Amino acid sequence: MKFSKSSIQFRSFKPPIFKINHFSSSQTQKNQLDNVGPMASLLKTRSVVRFRGPDTIKFLQGLLTNDIRKFHEPVGDEKSSLVTPNLPASSARSLYAAMLTPQGRFLYDLFLYEPPRSDEKLNPSGSRPGPEQDEVELLADVDSSVLDELVDTLKKYRLRSKVDIENVGESLCCWQRYGVDLHKRQRPSSSSLEDPESASVGWGGAIDPTGSSSSQGNSNGWQWHKDPRLDCLGFRGIFPSNTTPPMVEANTETVEENYLLWRLQKGVAEGSIEIPKGEAIPLEYNLAGLNAISFDKGCYIGQELIARSHHRGVIRKRLLPLRFLDQSGKEVVQKVAPSSEVIGLKSGKKVGMVTTALGSCGLGLIRLEEAFKGSGKLVVKGEEEEDVKVEVVRPEWWPREWFLEHEQAAR
């Protein structure tokens, strides 16, 4: 893959503004987030698209990288196969997926949600199941910077499929709950997608994941879902624009840049700017490990390159979390811009590129054979007399085989 500054857009942000009063001014950005409890952010960089109609599942199945048929399988069905190893069998209420070019390059990412089912949803009185819904409906959380383009592209592929595609970003919005305490409270063995704090018992003695939000005065059953990518990312959900989601208090709501910083430290990119549209190779941006790709679902647009790269088993570059340091090892803030080259200190050869930067943290697409050679081996190429050091961080969630890849590449 060639890096072209003219053809790739990159996302850069000012340092985060922490509105939660848990922080000390002497702490670093990383320690600030490491020591804070649950936070919630309204994601203004995301919008919502609704798919509705009898052909919804079939239509999306032929376009997206994940197995959309999971939405038709019963929750908790032990016979259902897993899309990817990180996702539990009962997770068919939300999926993460991508849409690719015919050449297998990334275009858009989508978080897909299934609205509450008729046998789970209470009516306004809370005494019995609500009315049945005959048509299939899915909601998609998408990058707002490419919203119109995405909707136009989807409609181009629709042809005679019986599915309505509608931008509902004015009436619905996207939220994320995350933080150290929230992550620690999650039970790895739990099969529930919903936040355990929001679960309640509803009609017929069954678990009603909409009950908590209904008790908060929301009769539509909007709810939090476990982030379908990684447990450490917390919970995500779509809610009406004129309401505050359940479990969000005034002292826990914070700006979206803090969620970005949380993701950067985990090595997770999101959206068509951080994952360069039309350029990024999905496996290099770790979408397989983020549960966005099914390798046994059959054909979809761009599937050939993904399957060939996966079965070949060699990924020489991957997206990694970065920290930017000065010569004494202290973090430097706002000195590194996206699209900056990362080079070897001794060789002077390019080993990667910074794709996203926020304060002293960032993401970079780095060659694995150079990534973990030790502290101080990599620097950001610049015009200043002293280059900024780059520290590559090993993500805790990476599958073991990815570390074997970089060990083999270094030989």
C-alpha positions in Angstrom: 0.0 0.0 0.0 1.4 3.4 -0.9 0.8 6.4 1.3 -0.4 9.5 -0.6 -0.9 12.6 1.4 -3.0 14.1 -1.4 -5.4 11.2 -1.6 -5.9 10.5 2.1 -7.8 12.6 4.7 -6.6 12.4 8.3 -8.3 13.4 11.5 -6.6 15.7 14.0 -8.0 17.1 17.2 -7.1 19.6 19.9 -6.2 18.1 23.3 -9.3 16.8 25.1 -11.2 19.0 27.5 -12.0 16.9 30.5 -15.3 18.1 32.0 -15.4 15.4 34.7 -13.9 16.6 37.9 -12.0 13.4 38.7 -8.7 14.6 37.2 -5.5 16.2 38.6 -3.8 18.8 36.5 -0.4 17.0 37.0 -1.6 13.8 35.5 -0.8 12.8 31.9 -3.7 12.2 29.4 -3.3 8.4 29.8 -3.4 8.5 33.6 -6.4 10.8 33.5 -8.5 8.2 31.6 -7.0 5.3 33.5 -8.3 6.7 36.8 -11.7 7.9 35.9 -15.0 6.0 36.3 -17.7 5.5 33.7 -18.1 8.3 31.1 -20.6 8.9 28.4 -20.2 11.0 25.2 -22.7 12.1 22.6 -21.0 11.2 19.3 -21.5 14.2 17.1 -19.2 12.6 14.4 -21.8 9.9 13.9 -25.3 9.8 12.4 -28.1 7.3 11.9 -29.5 5.6 8.8 -32.6 3.4 9.0 -33.2 0.3 6.8 -36.7 -1.0 6.6 -38.4 -3.6 4.4 -38.7 -7.3 3.7 -35.4 -7.4 1.8 -33.3 -5.6 4.4 -31.2 -8.5 5.5 -30.7 -9.9 2.0 -29.7 -6.5 0.7 -27.1 -5.8 3.4 -25.8 -9.3 3.3 -24.5 -8.8 -0.2 -22.9 -5.5 0.6 -21.2 -5.7 4.0 -18.3 -7.6 5.4 -20.1 -9.2 8.4 -22.9 -11.9 8.4 -26.1 -9.8 8.6 -28.1 -13.0 8.8 -27.3 -13.1 12.5 -30.2 -10.7 13.0 -32.6 -13.5 12.0 -31.2 -16.1 14.4 -32.7 -16.5 17.9 -30.8 -14.8 20.6 -28.9 -17.4 22.7 -29.1 -20.1 20.0 -26.3 -22.5 20.9 -26.2 -23.9 17.4 -25.4 -20.5 15.8 -21.8 -20.1 14.6 -19.7 -17.2 15.8 -18.9 -14.4 13.4 -15.5 -13.9 15.0 -13.9 -15.3 18.2 -14.5 -12.1 20.4 -18.3 -12.1 19.9 -20.7 -14.3 22.1 -23.4 -16.5 20.5 -26.2 -14.3 21.8 -24.9 -11.1 20.2 -27.3 -10.8 17.3 -28.7 -7.5 18.5 -25.8 -5.5 17.2 -23.0 -6.0 14.7 -20.0 -4.0 13.4 -19.4 -4.2 9.7 -17.8 -2.4 6.8 -18.6 -1.6 3.2 -15.7 -2.0 0.7 -14.8 -1.0 -2.8 -14.8 -3.8 -5.5 -11.0 -3.8 -5.0 -11.4 -4.6 -1.3 -10.5 -1.2 0.1 -12.4 0.4 3.0 -15.3 2.8 2.3 -17.6 3.0 5.3 -18.1 1.4 8.7 -21.5 0.7 10.2 -22.8 -0.3 13.7 -26.0 -2.1 13.0 -28.7 -2.5 15.6 -32.0 -4.4 15.7 -34.8 -2.6 17.4 -36.5 -4.3 20.4 -38.5 -7.4 19.3 -42.3 -7.5 19.8 -42.1 -10.2 22.5 -39.6 -8.1 24.5 -41.1 -4.6 24.2 -43.6 -3.5 26.7 -46.5 -1.3 25.8 -46.8 2.2 27.4 -48.6 0.8 30.4 -45.8 -1.8 31.0 -48.3 -4.6 31.4 -48.0 -6.8 28.3 -46.0 -7.1 25.1 -46.4 -4.4 22.5 -47.8 -4.8 19.0 -46.1 -7.1 16.5 -43.9 -5.7 13.8 -44.3 -7.3 10.4 -41.4 -5.6 8.6 -37.7 -6.0 9.1 -36.0 -2.9 10.5 -32.3 -2.2 11.3 -30.6 1.0 12.4 -27.1 1.9 11.4 -24.7 4.2 13.3 -22.5 5.7 10.5 -19.8 8.4 10.0 -21.6 11.7 9.6 -18.9 13.2 7.4 -19.8 10.7 4.6 -23.5 10.4 5.4 -25.0 11.7 2.2 -22.4 9.9 0.1 -23.2 6.6 2.0 -26.9 6.9 1.5 -26.5 7.6 -2.2 -24.2 4.6 -2.6 -26.6 2.3 -0.8 -29.5 3.5 -3.0 -27.4 2.9 -6.1 -27.1 -0.8 -5.1 -30.7 -1.2 -4.1 -32.1 -1.8 -7.6 -35.4 -3.7 -7.1 -34.7 -4.8 -3.5 -37.7 -4.0 -1.2 -35.9 -1.9 1.4 -36.2 1.8 2.3 -33.1 3.7 3.2 -33.6 6.8 5.2 -31.4 9.4 7.0 -32.9 9.7 10.5 -30.0 11.6 12.0 -32.2 14.5 12.9 -34.4 12.4 15.3 -31.8 9.9 16.5 -28.3 10.2 17.8 -25.4 8.0 18.9 -23.8 7.7 22.4 -20.9 5.7 23.9 -20.4 4.7 27.5 -16.8 3.8 28.5 -14.2 4.0 31.2 -12.1 1.8 33.5 -14.7 1.0 36.1 -17.3 0.2 33.5 -14.9 -2.1 31.7 -14.0 -3.9 35.0 -17.7 -4.5 35.9 -18.3 -6.4 32.6 -18.4 -10.2 33.0 -16.5 -11.9 30.2 -18.8 -14.9 30.3 -21.9 -12.9 30.1 -23.9 -13.4 26.9 -26.0 -10.3 27.2 -25.4 -7.3 24.9 -27.1 -4.9 27.2 -25.5 -3.0 30.0 -26.1 -5.1 33.2 -27.1 -2.0 35.1 -29.9 -1.4 32.6 -31.4 -5.0 32.6 -34.7 -5.7 34.2 -37.4 -8.3 34.3 -40.4 -7.7 32.0 -43.5 -9.5 30.7 -43.7 -13.2 31.2 -40.7 -13.4 33.5 -38.3 -13.0 30.6 -35.4 -10.5 30.6 -36.7 -7.3 29.1 -33.7 -5.3 27.9 -36.0 -2.3 27.2 -37.4 -2.2 30.7 -34.9 0.1 32.2 -35.3 2.7 29.5 -39.1 2.4 29.7 -38.8 3.0 33.5 -36.9 6.2 32.7 -39.9 7.5 30.7 -38.9 6.2 27.3 -41.6 4.0 25.8 -39.7 3.2 22.6 -37.3 0.8 24.3 -34.0 2.4 23.4 -31.1 0.6 25.1 -27.4 0.3 25.5 -25.6 -2.5 23.7 -22.2 -3.9 24.4 -19.8 -2.5 21.9 -19.6 -5.2 19.2 -15.9 -4.6 18.6 -14.3 -5.1 22.0 -15.4 -5.3 25.7 -12.9 -2.7 26.7 -14.7 -0.1 24.5 -17.8 -0.2 26.8 -21.4 0.2 25.6 -22.9 1.9 22.6 -26.4 2.9 21.6 -28.8 4.9 19.5 -31.3 7.2 21.3 -33.8 9.9 20.5 -32.1 13.2 20.0 -34.3 15.1 22.5 -33.5 12.8 25.4 -30.6 11.8 27.7 -29.9 8.1 27.6 -30.4 6.0 30.8 -27.4 5.7 33.1 -26.0 9.1 31.9 -25.7 11.6 34.7 -24.5 15.2 34.5 -21.2 14.4 36.2 -20.4 11.5 33.8 -21.2 13.2 30.5 -18.0 14.4 28.7 -16.9 15.6 25.3 -16.4 13.3 22.4 -12.6 13.9 22.3 -12.3 11.9 25.5 -13.9 8.9 23.8 -11.4 9.4 20.9 -8.5 9.4 23.4 -9.9 6.2 24.9 -10.0 4.5 21.5 -6.5 5.7 20.6 -5.1 4.1 23.7 -6.7 0.9 22.7 -5.5 1.1 19.0 -9.0 1.3 17.5 -9.8 3.6 14.5 -13.4 4.5 13.5 -15.0 6.2 10.5 -13.9 7.0 7.0 -11.3 9.6 8.0 -9.4 7.6 10.6 -9.7 4.6 8.3 -8.9 6.3 5.0 -11.8 5.9 2.5 -10.8 4.2 -0.7 -7.3 3.5 0.5 -7.2 1.4 3.7 -6.8 -2.3 3.6 -9.3 -3.6 6.2 -7.0 -6.3 7.6 -4.2 -3.8 8.2 -6.6 -1.7 10.2 -7.5 -4.7 12.3 -11.1 -5.0 11.3 -11.0 -8.8 11.6 -10.0 -8.6 15.2 -12.7 -5.9 15.8 -15.4 -8.4 14.7 -16.2 -6.6 11.5 -15.5 -9.4 9.1 -17.0 -12.9 8.6 -14.8 -15.3 6.6 -17.5 -17.9 6.0 -20.5 -15.8 5.1 -20.1 -16.0 1.3 -19.8 -13.3 -1.3 -20.0 -9.5 -0.8 -18.4 -6.6 -2.5 -14.6 -6.6 -2.1 -14.6 -10.1 -0.6 -12.0 -11.6 -2.9 -9.1 -9.5 -1.7 -10.1 -9.9 2.0 -10.3 -13.7 1.7 -7.0 -14.0 -0.2 -5.1 -11.8 2.3 -6.6 -13.7 5.2 -5.8 -17.2 3.9 -2.3 -16.1 2.9 -1.8 -15.2 6.6 0.8 -12.5 6.3 -0.1 -8.9 7.3 3.1 -6.8 7.3 1.6 -3.6 8.5 -1.0 -3.0 11.2 -2.6 0.0 12.9 -1.1 0.5 16.3 -1.4 3.0 19.2 1.4 5.5 19.5 2.8 7.8 22.2 4.9 10.9 21.3 7.8 11.7 23.6 10.6 14.2 23.7 14.3 13.3 24.1 13.9 12.9 27.9 11.0 10.6 27.6 8.3 13.1 28.5 5.1 13.2 26.6 4.8 16.0 24.0 1.5 17.5 23.0 0.4 18.9 19.7 3.7 18.5 18.0 2.8 15.6 15.7 0.3 16.0 12.8 -1.6 13.3 10.9 0.3 12.1 7.8 3.6 12.6 9.5 6.1 9.9 8.5 7.6 7.5 11.1 11.2 6.6 10.4 13.8 4.4 12.0 16.2 6.5 14.1 19.4 4.8 12.8 18.3 3.8 9.3 16.3 6.9 8.5 14.0 4.7 6.5 10.2 5.1 6.5 8.5 2.4 8.6 5.0 3.9 8.7 2.7 6.9 9.0 0.7 8.7 11.7 -2.9 8.5 10.7 -4.6 10.1 13.8 -3.2 12.4 16.5 -4.7 13.8 19.7 -2.4 15.5 22.2 0.5 13.1 22.9 -1.4 10.0 21.6 -2.1 8.8 18.1 -2.6 5.9 15.7 -0.1 4.8 13.1 0.1 2.2 10.3 3.5 0.7 11.2 5.5 -2.2 9.7 5.5 -5.0 12.3 9.1 -5.9 11.8 10.0 -2.4 13.1 7.2 -1.7 15.5 8.5 -3.5 18.7 12.2 -3.2 18.5 12.4 -1.2 21.6 12.0 2.3 23.0 13.6 5.2 21.1 14.1 3.2 17.9 11.4 5.2 16.0 11.0 8.9 15.5 8.6 11.3 13.7 10.3 12.8 10.7 10.2 16.6 10.9 11.9 19.8 10.2 12.9 20.5 13.8 16.4 19.9 15.0 15.3 17.2 17.3 12.8 14.5 16.2 10.0 13.4 18.4 10.3 9.9 19.6 7.6 7.4 18.9 6.6 4.7 21.4 4.6 1.8 19.9 2.1 0.3 22.4 1.1 -3.3 22.3 -2.7 -3.5 22.5 -3.9 -5.9 25.2 -6.8 -7.2 23.1 -4.7 -8.4 20.1 -5.0 -12.1 19.4 -1.9 -14.1 20.2 -1.3 -15.0 16.5 -0.8 -11.3 15.6 2.2 -11.1 18.0 3.6 -14.2 16.3 3.2 -12.4 13.0 5.5 -9.6 14.1 8.0 -12.0 15.6 8.2 -13.8 12.3 8.4 -10.5 10.3 11.4 -9.4 12.5 13.4 -12.5 11.7 
